[in-house]
Amino acid sequence: MEGMEEVLARLNQVGFDIAANLETAAKAGAKVIRDAAKDNAPVRTGTLRDSITTETVEKDESEVIVRIGPNEAGFYGKFIECGTHKMAARPWFRPAVDEKRQIALKAAEDALRRIVSRLK
């Protein structure tokens, strides 16, 4: 986008924490996918469903990476998702992403709009 450097410089001048606010917006979108993945996850004991989290992996003034998926307790979710040589795949995560991608982007956009509107 043209003029982005100028916008970032102005935001910095008013004390706007760009990285923190981008993280807030990214997590709003990630929550939509996380919730859909939890809804889709097969439940035998509930461990996989309960292990699905969001976590900020990287954050700077131009990019935020938020990881969505099971923590160590739900490590086996990848085997259910992709299958093994002994078990057919039963996708639960990819459908959540595919179904909720646009809603997640809208949630992130709305969160960022709310943050920026408070600057006025």
C-alpha positions in Angstrom: 0.0 0.0 0.0 1.3 3.4 -0.9 1.8 5.8 2.0 2.0 3.1 4.6 5.3 4.5 6.0 3.7 7.8 6.6 0.6 6.3 8.3 2.9 4.2 10.6 5.0 7.2 11.4 1.9 9.2 12.4 0.6 6.4 14.5 3.9 6.2 16.3 3.8 9.9 17.0 0.6 9.7 18.9 1.8 6.7 20.9 -0.2 4.1 19.1 1.4 0.7 19.8 1.1 -0.8 16.3 2.4 -4.3 17.2 0.0 -4.7 20.2 -3.0 -3.5 18.2 -2.2 -5.7 15.2 -2.0 -8.6 17.6 -5.4 -7.8 19.1 -6.9 -7.7 15.6 -5.1 -10.9 14.6 -6.3 -12.7 17.7 -9.9 -11.6 17.0 -9.7 -13.4 13.7 -7.9 -16.4 15.1 -10.6 -16.9 17.7 -13.2 -17.4 15.0 -11.1 -20.2 13.5 -10.1 -21.7 16.9 -13.8 -21.9 17.9 -14.7 -23.6 14.6 -11.9 -26.1 15.0 -13.0 -26.9 18.5 -16.5 -27.5 17.2 -15.2 -29.8 14.4 -12.7 -31.7 16.6 -13.6 -35.3 17.2 -14.4 -35.8 20.9 -13.6 -39.1 22.6 -12.0 -37.8 25.8 -12.2 -34.1 25.0 -8.4 -33.6 25.2 -8.0 -32.6 21.6 -10.9 -30.1 21.6 -9.6 -28.7 24.9 -6.1 -28.4 23.7 -6.9 -26.1 20.7 -5.5 -22.6 21.5 -4.2 -19.4 19.8 -0.7 -18.2 20.5 1.3 -15.3 19.2 4.4 -16.6 17.5 5.9 -13.5 16.1 5.1 -9.8 16.4 6.6 -6.6 15.1 5.3 -3.3 13.7 4.3 -4.8 10.3 3.4 -8.4 10.9 1.8 -10.6 13.5 1.8 -14.4 13.3 -0.8 -16.2 15.5 -0.7 -20.0 15.7 -4.0 -21.8 15.9 -4.0 -25.4 16.9 -3.6 -28.0 19.5 -1.0 -27.7 22.2 1.3 -30.6 23.2 -1.6 -32.5 24.8 -3.4 -32.7 21.5 -0.4 -33.6 19.4 -2.3 -36.5 17.9 -4.7 -34.1 16.2 -2.5 -34.1 13.2 -2.8 -37.8 12.8 -6.6 -37.5 12.8 -6.5 -34.6 10.4 -4.2 -36.2 7.9 -4.6 -39.9 8.6 -1.9 -42.5 8.8 -1.1 -45.7 7.0 -3.5 -47.5 9.4 -6.2 -44.9 9.6 -8.1 -42.7 7.1 -8.0 -39.0 7.4 -10.8 -37.3 9.3 -10.2 -33.6 8.7 -11.4 -31.2 11.4 -9.0 -28.3 11.2 -8.8 -27.6 7.5 -12.6 -27.4 7.2 -12.7 -24.9 10.0 -10.2 -22.7 8.2 -12.0 -23.1 4.9 -15.5 -22.4 6.3 -14.5 -19.5 8.6 -11.7 -17.7 6.7 -13.8 -14.8 5.5 -15.6 -14.4 8.8 -12.2 -14.4 10.6 -10.8 -11.7 8.3 -13.9 -9.6 8.9 -13.5 -10.1 12.7 -9.9 -8.9 12.5 -10.8 -6.0 10.3 -13.6 -5.0 12.6 -11.3 -5.2 15.6 -8.7 -3.0 13.9 -11.4 -0.5 12.9 -12.6 -0.2 16.5 -9.1 0.4 17.7 -8.4 3.1 15.1 -11.8 4.7 15.6 -10.7 5.4 19.3 -7.9 7.5 18.0 -10.2 10.2 16.5 
